[in-house]
């Protein structure tokens, strides 16, 4: 899952990114609202974590512009504004959830998992696909009842494919999920990860859509 974090407090932003990365998220981080709007309009994210007190464009204005552009991605608001009126304003502007600072990181992670399940129309936390069981919260994977350890990039790729079976995901989309803005990507890195997953599970797990990308067939 690729998340966009919009937070102008450097210490808090770095802390959130460091806490979420081991959970299997690719977190891209911006420090102002205007840059956030541009990023959402031009790139693909699964969820936005949005502070309200932002420079250049306030978080509420970011929300309104995102929703007016018909972007349906979930938005979790983080803010020190804890008055009832502020929470109502954030939700009315288009936020899907609201977490007041200071907050517990464990609660943030749980809220993210719930929002992402909802966005993909899933009620169950586990992903099950043709003998594969993937637990996003613990990052544990079993194959035909046996535990299987996957490197982080392979886990991210498998999760992205299984959460949307039947949907073709472009190479650009998958590379953004795996690497975000901070990492260099070798030209054949994605193909290597696909090859490893097919070898560890079964060749038909991932279908190549020539000239476009990859997909997992509907179970």
C-alpha positions, -999 to +999 in steps of 0.1 A: +000+000+000+012+034-009+004+063+015+008+100+012+017+117+045+012+155+046+027+168+078+047+200+083+063+190+116+096+174+107+100+154+138+064+140+137+065+134+100+097+114+103+084+095+133+052+085+115+071+074+084+096+054+104+067+037+123+047+028+092+075+016+069+081-017+088+043-023+086+046-029+048+036+006+037+054+028+012+051+063+027+058+094+006+060+126+027+052+162+019+053+193+041+027+216+026-009+215+013-003+228-022+023+201-030-001+175-016-029+186-040-005+184-070+008+149-059-028+135-055-038+149-089-007+135-107+000+102-089-017+072-074-020+066-036-041+042-015-046+066+014-037+101+026-027+110+061-034+147+063-025+174+089-049+204+090-025+232+100-004+232+068+016+260+051+007+272+016-028+255+017-047+246+048-056+209+052-094+216+050-088+233+016-067+203+005-097+181+014-122+202-004-100+204-036-093+166-035-130+158-032-141+184-058-117+166-081-137+133-075-108+116-059-122+088-037-091+077-018-095+075+020-082+105+040-073+102+076-069+136+093-043+142+120-046+174+139-042+192+172-076+208+167-097+187+191-129+208+194-161+192+182-166+219+156-132+212+141-139+175+139-172+181+122-156+205+098-130+180+088-155+152+083-179+174+064-150+185+041-144+149+031-123+132+058-130+095+063-115+094+098-101+119+124-073+113+149-063+140+174-027+147+184-011+134+204-021+099+194-009+064+200+009+049+170-008+016+175-042+033+171-030+051+140-020+017+125-053+002+134-073+030+118-052+028+086-059-009+083-097-003+088-098+024+063-079+004+037-102-026+042-132-004+037-118+012+006-113-023-010-148-035+002-133-061+025-146-069+060-120-096+069-085-086+078-069-116+061-063-119+024-070-155+011-062-165-024-057-201-038-040-215-008-022-182+001-032-164+034-017-130+039-021-110+071-014-073+065-012-064+102+014-090+111+029-093+076+027-131+079+022-152+049+012-189+047+012-211+016-008-243+018-007-241+056+030-235+059+045-202+070+066-185+044+090-156+049+090-130+022+114-100+017+096-067+022+094-058-015+079-092-024+054-089+004+043-054-008+040-067-044+020-098-033-003-077-011-010-052-039-019-079-064-041-099-040-060-070-026-072-062-061-076-096-080-088-093-115-074-057-119-044-050-141-018-029-123+006-009-144+043-012-140+044+025-129+018+019-103+036-012-089+070+005-089+055+035-069+040+011-044+073-008-039+097+022-040+080+055-036+101+086-041+130+078-019+145+047-036+163+041-068+147+015-090+167-008-113+152-014-147+144-051-141+136-050-104+099-055-108+104-085-131+128-101-106+102-098-078+075-113-100+098-142-109+105-149-072+069-149-062+059-172-091+087-196-080+078-195-043+040-201-050+030-212-084+036-198-120-001-188-126-001-166-095+008-135-115-003-129-151+017-106-173-003-082-194+021-074-221+028-037-225+008-028-195+017-046-162+006-075-141-024-089-124-036-118-102-066-135-118-098-136-098-099-166-076 
